[in-house]
Amino acid sequence: MKQENYRPLPDNLTIKESKIEGLGLFATEDIDKGDYIGFTHFYSEGHPDNYIRTPLGGFINHSEDPNCELFDSKFRNKLKSLFLISKKDIKVGEELTLKYNLYNPEE
């Protein structure tokens, strides 16, 4: 049986240096508006902020004019997760961004 190689990101994305902050997610092929990109977080009670970030969720940078947005999902009332959808056409080489806030979960 052939073993598949693990890929932490969708095939159409890569991680590289960002002009926004540190490292970011970049398109390696065009992404159309409304495309499903992948899961960014999985709910885990007791984990800091109650979510575990995927590589997709760990490398996306903030923008006041983002090209992606997050959606909340529940599967069979058991697995709560967040996933990323493109809200604009994204061209090859363009960085994927979200509008998000850093917050104190105790507030």
Beta strands, then each sheet from edge to edge (+ up, - down):
strand 1: 13-17
strand 2: 23-27
strand 3: 36-43
strand 4: 51-53
strand 5: 61-62
strand 6: 68-75
strand 7: 79-86
strand 8: 97-98
sheet 1: 1+ 2-
sheet 2: 4+ 3- 7+ 6-
sheet 3: 5+ 8+
end
